[in-house]
């Protein structure tokens, strides 16, 4: 309902007609402003997932009615004893200039609530805000005393007591928090109330804890069965020895959250809601393994029990049981292996640390950021080793990361302040009777005789200008502003399609162009972001010109998106649900549910289905129909309340009337979607579609990017060129050259081709095919090089052995193409003559000298290969390193003769 509060809801939508609403919604609270994650499990009444019962008023009833309805429901319908209920109200805040909400207090007193049960509280407790900005207001909360018995529990309200718990919050939306932090009265007053089902059930079932109700007991029993430890006893704090009861609560709560989120298409991932869910899953896994000592798989085994408890209310859970279990198991396995890796990294880092120093912050940050290794676990492991983390450096890294993340979206928000009407300006427009923009002309285009699109011109009047969050009648030259017109042919960004661009001219001033950079729809008004080249005024008459090439490219890509959606369902199955899409002039992006990565064959089939519809040059039928009729269409995805009524249906090849007839299955055989976007009139103009990228965003959701027309042709040509290059390398590999440099050159070519194939826009099925071939070629090249090096080393070793027959030390120079070949020659010599120590030098064309040596085991520990190589390479102004047995290095050719002498002298001194 946020668009209703902000006034941005489309005036023709079903949502805009509501005045009073009651609902129940799934809520997850585990990150951001209302963060309860670390509280969950410590007490008996916090949850990450809970069901919120709400009643709402949009500019209809207010405090009097909201309080009296709540009181009647609790005391007369649910028969909750009045003496156990306490109500709080906002006590005012002098720093914000807000007085106490005495109006609310007086309503409660009139309803018969004793004055000793009506309590004022400050901003922190009784002023509700949905975020840093936006609608907000004072609230009144109803708290329940679980103990009762005639006592006065007023002193325990809002004190974190498990016995006196808030059950219902009534929020009176009467202000808007602005970016600067100040509060402005909202043009309309709203009511938003929320009562947690879990806490209400606890009261109605006469329990002291949410976890003792039938929402949780079956899950707690299943945990006990799965881990075989002591039963759940409801203990908290110090009484809960070993945190076993806390673990029960954490796991029961978190598994409910996982089930609900995964069913709704949110999977554990790396950012936003997905990251929060990953933390919830990992917290549950740790409590399972570390506290309950349960075997892996316990968490997923609880899913059927959760489905049993919640499945009647949320039937979608029943459909997805197996998928939920798979995702939980996979993520648990990945986390347990990350923990193992993290433990090894900590061990290695500690071994390499100087004594009495702090554990390096960079390593801890990498463990936390890349492996998702929990911070408290890092602290715990270091504590066991008597080491502490460099917390200051760690916090600095965390701060830098937060700043970097905050920099992204915020920077973009400033740019669209001229096209996002604020709630006060929207109310002002409506009170001044400024009509909503007629944008029907965005659909006014036809096909000319020669197949070219002709777009209707549009003349309009400027009704109002918008700049710096205020409505203005005039904007000076050189300033950017939002322009509100009585009518427009520009398409505003919505439904995943980018907005039109273009320009407007003032009538009679043909040579002065006002560029239109973006267009946005807000509460029925279309706002054009314009740079005022000269002063613009309300009342000016303007002519609008859409950038036709950009619009046509968007139309092509939007129609192609519908084709792609249809083809994906056709190839992957009807349960392939769209998750999101974005259409620009350059490309189209489409996200959808998937059981696993899409195969090469499936990608080819999808492209083929699309091309078949393009070749048939199907007519694209579009019509506006009443929402009630649209809901009849079989196979249409859920209709959102935010859609303006009537809705627009886009059907490929089948007239909309046929799709709407009762029991028509036409919508199952072609693409039929609700869509406000602009489309081609016939599919032939798409020409071609190539999927140039396909990847899994998170487990279960794939994203494809596709291009059309000339772009698709270019992608196919690029794919063909690369396929020919790969064929050419393949052929040359088959000829099996016996020259190491030639094979190395081929190997390098394969490596470069692999990079080019990964980054070039080309059909994804072909990219996958070429990547498979290149992988095999790279392996073959590496194997061939190794084989040739071994052969060469063998030959060189044989001739050296013949030359230095049975000497205890062999020191010599030998031609070798690389250090690895030289090392292999040394190894072969020592294998063939176990008592011999060998040092070989190999001068290169570049003037560098390579050095490799190996010391016979009989000569250890007196004689060390590393020391030998260092002594020799230092003589050649170079470097070396290795172990007591083998070592290698390099130096300069100028010092080679001296180096050979040094090598001999060093060996003689040690033997």
Secondary structure as GFF3:
##gff-version 3
##sequence-region A 1 911
A	DSSP	alpha_helix	2	6	.	.	.	ID=ss1
A	DSSP	alpha_helix	14	17	.	.	.	ID=ss2
A	DSSP	beta_strand	20	28	.	.	.	ID=ss3
A	DSSP	three_ten_helix	37	39	.	.	.	ID=ss4
A	DSSP	beta_strand	49	58	.	.	.	ID=ss5
A	DSSP	alpha_helix	63	72	.	.	.	ID=ss6
A	DSSP	pi_helix	73	77	.	.	.	ID=ss7
A	DSSP	three_ten_helix	82	84	.	.	.	ID=ss8
A	DSSP	beta_strand	85	90	.	.	.	ID=ss9
A	DSSP	three_ten_helix	94	96	.	.	.	ID=ss10
A	DSSP	alpha_helix	102	110	.	.	.	ID=ss11
A	DSSP	three_ten_helix	115	117	.	.	.	ID=ss12
A	DSSP	beta_strand	118	121	.	.	.	ID=ss13
A	DSSP	alpha_helix	123	126	.	.	.	ID=ss14
A	DSSP	beta_strand	127	129	.	.	.	ID=ss15
A	DSSP	beta_strand	134	145	.	.	.	ID=ss16
A	DSSP	three_ten_helix	154	156	.	.	.	ID=ss17
A	DSSP	beta_strand	164	177	.	.	.	ID=ss18
A	DSSP	beta_strand	183	196	.	.	.	ID=ss19
A	DSSP	alpha_helix	197	204	.	.	.	ID=ss20
A	DSSP	three_ten_helix	210	212	.	.	.	ID=ss21
A	DSSP	alpha_helix	217	227	.	.	.	ID=ss22
A	DSSP	three_ten_helix	237	239	.	.	.	ID=ss23
A	DSSP	three_ten_helix	241	243	.	.	.	ID=ss24
A	DSSP	alpha_helix	244	263	.	.	.	ID=ss25
A	DSSP	alpha_helix	272	286	.	.	.	ID=ss26
A	DSSP	pi_helix	287	291	.	.	.	ID=ss27
A	DSSP	alpha_helix	298	301	.	.	.	ID=ss28
A	DSSP	alpha_helix	303	310	.	.	.	ID=ss29
A	DSSP	alpha_helix	316	319	.	.	.	ID=ss30
A	DSSP	alpha_helix	321	352	.	.	.	ID=ss31
A	DSSP	alpha_helix	361	370	.	.	.	ID=ss32
A	DSSP	alpha_helix	375	384	.	.	.	ID=ss33
A	DSSP	alpha_helix	391	415	.	.	.	ID=ss34
A	DSSP	three_ten_helix	416	418	.	.	.	ID=ss35
A	DSSP	alpha_helix	423	431	.	.	.	ID=ss36
A	DSSP	three_ten_helix	440	443	.	.	.	ID=ss37
A	DSSP	beta_strand	445	447	.	.	.	ID=ss38
A	DSSP	beta_strand	453	455	.	.	.	ID=ss39
A	DSSP	beta_strand	458	467	.	.	.	ID=ss40
A	DSSP	beta_strand	470	472	.	.	.	ID=ss41
A	DSSP	beta_strand	474	475	.	.	.	ID=ss42
A	DSSP	beta_strand	480	485	.	.	.	ID=ss43
A	DSSP	beta_strand	502	506	.	.	.	ID=ss44
A	DSSP	beta_strand	513	522	.	.	.	ID=ss45
A	DSSP	beta_strand	525	531	.	.	.	ID=ss46
A	DSSP	beta_strand	536	537	.	.	.	ID=ss47
A	DSSP	beta_strand	541	546	.	.	.	ID=ss48
A	DSSP	alpha_helix	548	572	.	.	.	ID=ss49
A	DSSP	beta_strand	578	583	.	.	.	ID=ss50
A	DSSP	beta_strand	588	593	.	.	.	ID=ss51
A	DSSP	alpha_helix	600	616	.	.	.	ID=ss52
A	DSSP	beta_strand	620	625	.	.	.	ID=ss53
A	DSSP	alpha_helix	627	630	.	.	.	ID=ss54
A	DSSP	beta_strand	647	652	.	.	.	ID=ss55
A	DSSP	alpha_helix	656	660	.	.	.	ID=ss56
A	DSSP	alpha_helix	666	669	.	.	.	ID=ss57
A	DSSP	beta_strand	672	674	.	.	.	ID=ss58
A	DSSP	three_ten_helix	683	686	.	.	.	ID=ss59
A	DSSP	beta_strand	689	698	.	.	.	ID=ss60
A	DSSP	beta_strand	701	708	.	.	.	ID=ss61
A	DSSP	alpha_helix	709	734	.	.	.	ID=ss62
A	DSSP	alpha_helix	740	759	.	.	.	ID=ss63
A	DSSP	alpha_helix	764	803	.	.	.	ID=ss64
A	DSSP	beta_strand	809	813	.	.	.	ID=ss65
A	DSSP	alpha_helix	819	832	.	.	.	ID=ss66
A	DSSP	beta_strand	837	843	.	.	.	ID=ss67
A	DSSP	beta_strand	848	854	.	.	.	ID=ss68
A	DSSP	three_ten_helix	857	859	.	.	.	ID=ss69
A	DSSP	alpha_helix	865	875	.	.	.	ID=ss70
A	DSSP	beta_strand	879	882	.	.	.	ID=ss71
A	DSSP	beta_strand	886	892	.	.	.	ID=ss72
A	DSSP	three_ten_helix	893	895	.	.	.	ID=ss73
A	DSSP	alpha_helix	896	910	.	.	.	ID=ss74
###
